[in-house]
Amino acid sequence: MMMKVYGDYTQEELNDQYNQLVLVPNQAEYVKQNGIKSAEVRAKLNCTLNVSYGPTLDEVLDIFPAEQPGGPVQVYHHGGAWTVGHKDNHSYIAESFVARGVNLIIPNFSLAPKVALDEIVRQNRAAIAWAYHHAESFGGNRDQLYISGHSSGGHLTGMMIVTDWEKEYGLPRDLIKAATSCSGMYDLEPVRLSHRNEYLFLDERSAHRNSPIHHIPDAPIPLVIGYGTGELDEFKRQSHEFAAAWETAGNPVTRIVMEGRNHFDMDREYARVDSPIMKATWANMGLE
């Protein structure tokens, strides 16, 4: 009899639950296509690239400003299992935001195992703080700041909305007005016990510290949680349980389950201005 390491999963089964290749063996093709489309969008749209927001070379961001000044600001946190991915591969989502008068910011950040997860979280927080302080410079409204993310970027989105911005950064407590997270991970204990810890090096304390589900604040931030029916069971469970915990704390939640979408399809929902994910996002931004 095989030993269970988490829930009803053996080690091999848990590893498979955090391995997207199990259900999407052609994920490299998604990455390639996204990169091609992103280059096309950067060539088409007005944008300011590789703006420094922190002390390291990795801490740069891209700005896709709306045509009219004074619009809301959306910060998008890219995925990639915390170990791969780059802002340049996600420019393709910019058209849907700019079309709705939203200023989009896509930060880059250091990756594991080059840096620990604590540092990845710190850098993404720094990008949001930069967006608030510099919104006027690119025509954005710092009092209308929103965030979104996918996969490990969904985890980072979760970490951003549980941040005490007033205590840690001297910023408004309600800095983030609403958030959208697709296909994320919000409890890192099973991640720690899976093969992903070969590059994350989490212990129980760091996994708990970086699990948004354990740090839900009393802050009514509207949250859109989305995932596809074609995703791994653990990613569905993680989304369901975080949404339930957020709601139990008295915070508004919109749950969206996309029929037939796999993990990498869900990232592309951000590029569809009329996607159910984006319609819920627009609603939380007052852009219905």
N, C-alpha and C positions, 0 to 999 in steps of 0.2 A: 504493500500500500504506500502510495506516494505521500510525503508529508505536505500539509497545507502551510503556506507561508503568509497568506493574506486572504481573509474571507474563505472562500471555498476553492481558491486557486493554489495549485502547485507552483513551484518556482518557474517551470517552463511556461505554464499557462499565464502566470502574472507577467512574465516577460513578453509574451505574445500580446497581452492586453495593452502594453505600452510600446508596441512596435507597429507603426502604421503600414509597413510593407505587407503585413499579414492580409489586410483587406484591400490595399491599394498598391499592388506591386509596381505600377507604372508611375509612381509619384515623381520620378525624375523628369518625366515628360511634362507634368504640371509645372514644375519649377522652370523648365526651359521655355515653355509657352508664356508663362508669367513674365519672365525676363524679357522676351521679345516684345510683348505688349507694353511693358513698363518703359522700355526705351522709346517706343513710338509715342507714348503719352508725354514723356519728358520733352521730346522734340516738338510736340504739338502745343502743350500748355505753357503759359507763363509760369516760371518756377525759379526759385533761388535754391541752389544746391550746396550741400556740404558746409552748412553754417555751424560753427563751433558752439556747443552749449556746455562744455566741461573741459577739464584739464587733460584728458587723454585723447589720443589720436582717433579712437573709435567713437568718441562723443561728438558726433556731427549729425545734423538733421537736414531734411529737405522741406521746403515750404512751397505749397501750391496755393497761392492767394486767390480769393474770389475776385470777380470783376469789380464789384462794388465794395467800398470800404465800410467798416463797421459791422461786418457779419460775424457770426460765431466761429469759434476755433475748435477743431477736432484733432486730437492727437491719437495716432494709430500705432499700436504696438505689434510689431511683426512676430510671427511664429518661427519655428525651426528647432524645436526640442531644446532650446537654450544653447544649442551647440553649433547650429548652422543657420543660414539665412542672413539677409542683408536688406537694408532699406531700398536699395536699387531694384530689388526684385518685386517691389510692392507699389511702385508708382502707378501701376495700372488701375488702382482703385480711385485715383484722384479725380477722374472725370465726373463720377457720380456726385462727389462732394462739391466740387466747384460749380457744377450745374445747378445745385441748390443754394448757391451763395455762401458756401461754407469754406473757410480757410483750413486747408489740411496740412498737418505737420506729421512727417514720418521720421522718427529718430532712428539712428543706428546706435548700437551699443556693443560692448565687449561680450564675448561668448565663453561658455564653459568648454574645456577645462582651463582656458587661459585665466579666467577669473571665477571666483565663487558666485553662487546665486545671490548672496547678499549684495555683491557689487553690481550685478546685473539689475537688481531691483533699485539700488541707489541711483544708477545712471538713468533709468527710466523716470524716476521721481525728479531728477535734476532736469530732464527734458521738459517735464510738465511745468516745473517752476520757471524755466527759461521762457516757455510759451506765455505764461502769465505776465512776466516782467517785460517781455518784448512784443506783445501782441500789437501794440499801436504801430510798431515799426513796419509791419507788413499789412496793415489795414484791418487787423482783427480786433474783436471786442473781448478784452480779458475777463469781463464779467459774464461771458457766455462761453465757458470752456467745458468741453466734453471729451470723452475718451472712448476708445474701442480697441479690440484686439482679437487675435485668432490663435488657437492652440496654446503653445507656451506664451504667446502674446496675450491670450485670454487669461492665463495665470497672472501675467504682469498687470493686466487690467484689474483683476481682482485685488492684487496687492496695492494698486494705486487708490482704489476706492475705500480701502481700510486704513489708509495713511492718515495720521493726525497732522494735517497740514499746518494748523495753527501752532501746535506745540513744537514740531520738528523743523518747520520752515518759516514760521512767522507770517504765514499766508492765511487768507480767509478760511474758516472752518468748512464753508460750503464751496470751496474752490472748484470742485468738479460738480457740474450741474446734473449730469446723467452719464450713463455708460452702457456700452454694448459689448458683449463678450460671446464669441462663438467657439465651441469645441475646446473649452479650456480645462485646466486641472486646478483644483482649488484646495485639495487635501494632498499633501506631498508624502504622506506616510507610505502608501502603496508604491509611489514613484521611488522612494528611498529603498524599498525592498526589491525593486525590479532591476533589470540590467542597466537602466538609465543612471543608476548611482555609480557606475563605473567611471562616469565623467563629472557627475554632480558632487560626489563626495559628501553627501548629506549625512549628518547624524540625527538622532531623535530631536535634539534641541533646534538645530538649524532647519529641519523639515517642519517642525511645528511653527517656528518663527516666520517661515515663508509660506505658510498655508493660510490663505485668506479666510477660509471657513472658520478658523479659530480666533479671528480678530474682528468680527463684524461689529462696526460701531453703531451707535444710536444716531444715525445720520440718514435722513430720508432721501437717498440718492436713487432716482429711478434707474432700474437695471433691466436691460434686454438680455436674455440668455437664449442662445440658439445652438442647435446641433442637428445633424442629419440622421435619418434612420439607417443609413449605410455606414455608421461609425462603430468603432469598437465598443463593447458593452461598458467598459470602465469609463470611457469618455461620456457616454450617455448618463451613467450613474453620477459621475462627478458634477455634471451640469444640473441634473435633477436635484441633487442634495444641496448644492450651493444655492440654487434658486429657493429651495424650501427654507434653508437657514436664513437667507436674506429676508424673505417674507415673514418668517417667524419673529424676526427682530423688529418688525413694523415698517419695513422698507418696501416700496412698490417694485413689483417684478412683472415683466412680460415674458412669457415662455413661448418660444417658437421652435417647433420640430419640423424640419424640412424633409418631406417624403422623397426617398430615393437619392438623397445627397450623401456623398462620402465626406471624409475629413477634409480633403483638399478642395472639393466643390464648395464647402462652406466659406472658405476664404474669399472665393470669387463672388459670393453674395454681396460683398461690400462694393463691388463694381457695377451692380445692377441697381439703378436708381429706384426702380419700382419693385424690388425684392421685398417679401414680407419682413425680412430682417431690417432693410433700410426704411420701409414704411414705419416700422415701430421706432426706429432711430429718429426719423424726422419728427414723429409725433412727440417724442421726449424733448426734442429741440424746439418745439413750437413751430415746425415748418410743414405742417400737414397741408 
